[in-house]
Amino acid sequence: MNKQGNTYTFLYAAILVVVVAAVLSFVALSLKPMQTKNIKIEKMQNILASVKINDVEANEAEKIYNKLITKTFVVNVKGEVVEGVNAFDVDLSKEVKKKVDKRNLPVFIYTKDGVNKYIIPVRGKGLWGPIWGFISLNDDKNTVYGAIFDHQGETPGLGAEIANEAFQKPFSGKQIHNESGKFVSIEVHKAGKGTDIHSVDGISGGTMTSKGVDAMLKDCLSSYEAFLKK
Amino acid sequence: MSAKEPLFSANNRKLVTGPLSKNNPIMVQVLGICSALAVTAKLEPAIVMALSVTAVVAFANVIISLLRNTIPSRIRIIVQLVVVAGLVIVVDQVLKAFAYDVSKQLSVFVGLIITNCIIMGRLEAFALGNTPWRSFLDGIGNGLGYGIILVAVAFFRELLGAGTLFGYKVIPQCFYDAGYSDSGLMVLSPMALITLGVIIWVHRARNKDLIEEN
């Protein structure tokens, strides 16, 4: 067969593509269970980290999670419990696209010495892609106990610093309502300006990501307002 | 190459050692600069990136070399792209399954290996005209040559930019107390380019034969 002819070229391309597609499907399918498990474990580690249980080994995450997270449920924007939805399986990336009154809002409860802490997942947009995190509130449903954030593709060394302790630690002790009980969220200010009880320092050089965190907190926490006021 | 040539003949060894210095893909051929700037803010992602690129370029070289007598020349670039893209997706999937943390750090850059000029360059310049084993060695050599530069740049950027290596603090606290502070500029891409420039400068100064005439 003429190796430079059209028939050969088309045949060659078709066969190559089919072979590559088959190989890729096989790889993707056979690795899928491990990937899903990784994602699930990471979520559990994140939830635990938001209540300051850090460095949970991947192989123990599930056990510790099941022991410490005593209750999970889903509420709607009015603060009523929604039946029949598993809080852990709620896909926040889909929820934040819905109108606020249609959202399923998951709540995870961590009990320590008989006192509840409320863990609320948040998700928003950074500079390059999605950012997300978990915020835990003390049982006054106002004071932040801990916060963790993560991102898909923020710039390493800049926006990606939101995943670091230095950015997350100052959230502890901040309050999301002001003295008169009005929801004010926690604002992310320019580095060095986040000094009052309702704001934290942003990241210098990571302004867009910092703003993303700010918007994410406003959007997600405000939808829980009714639940938090109960 | 005769069929009886030993696997690690001087000629073959040169395929691996050449790209480490005299024929380095980044310093001499000036390929793959883009990712060298992007993933070198920290050491760990730089190393994983180097290994991923080495794996992709080595295996793509072998596959293209095996196919080299069958590929219609008019669509050879497309064939190369399909092979490279396929391998990159495999690497990405494997990282997600077995090294989840690192794959998260590298994020989009794994996918961008496809656009790394070194890979296409080696396929086009070497694998299309050489046997699989020699192509494999050439791929390993070029991957490593790319890798050492990445690691060198990342070393200086992480050390001066964050005061850490592999995430561990190496600059003692007393330096900070005495007024030293990390240079935020090192973390930004322009300093990666300048660091790379300095490395090339030192390399040229030590290898005078690489300096262009005029």
HADDOCK unambig.tbl for C-alpha pairs under 7 A between the chains (distance, minus, plus):
assign (segid A and resid 3 and name CA) (segid B and resid 72 and name CA) 5.86 0.50 0.50
assign (segid A and resid 4 and name CA) (segid B and resid 72 and name CA) 5.62 0.50 0.50
assign (segid A and resid 9 and name CA) (segid B and resid 72 and name CA) 5.91 0.50 0.50
assign (segid A and resid 20 and name CA) (segid B and resid 86 and name CA) 6.49 0.50 0.50
assign (segid A and resid 24 and name CA) (segid B and resid 86 and name CA) 6.84 0.50 0.50
assign (segid A and resid 24 and name CA) (segid B and resid 90 and name CA) 6.83 0.50 0.50
assign (segid A and resid 27 and name CA) (segid B and resid 90 and name CA) 6.81 0.50 0.50
assign (segid A and resid 28 and name CA) (segid B and resid 93 and name CA) 6.66 0.50 0.50
assign (segid A and resid 31 and name CA) (segid B and resid 97 and name CA) 6.16 0.50 0.50
assign (segid A and resid 34 and name CA) (segid B and resid 97 and name CA) 5.32 0.50 0.50
assign (segid A and resid 35 and name CA) (segid B and resid 96 and name CA) 5.99 0.50 0.50
assign (segid A and resid 35 and name CA) (segid B and resid 97 and name CA) 4.68 0.50 0.50
assign (segid A and resid 38 and name CA) (segid B and resid 100 and name CA) 6.82 0.50 0.50
assign (segid A and resid 152 and name CA) (segid B and resid 104 and name CA) 6.88 0.50 0.50
assign (segid A and resid 152 and name CA) (segid B and resid 107 and name CA) 6.60 0.50 0.50
assign (segid A and resid 153 and name CA) (segid B and resid 107 and name CA) 5.73 0.50 0.50
assign (segid A and resid 153 and name CA) (segid B and resid 108 and name CA) 6.57 0.50 0.50
assign (segid A and resid 156 and name CA) (segid B and resid 41 and name CA) 6.62 0.50 0.50
assign (segid A and resid 157 and name CA) (segid B and resid 41 and name CA) 6.55 0.50 0.50
assign (segid A and resid 157 and name CA) (segid B and resid 187 and name CA) 5.94 0.50 0.50
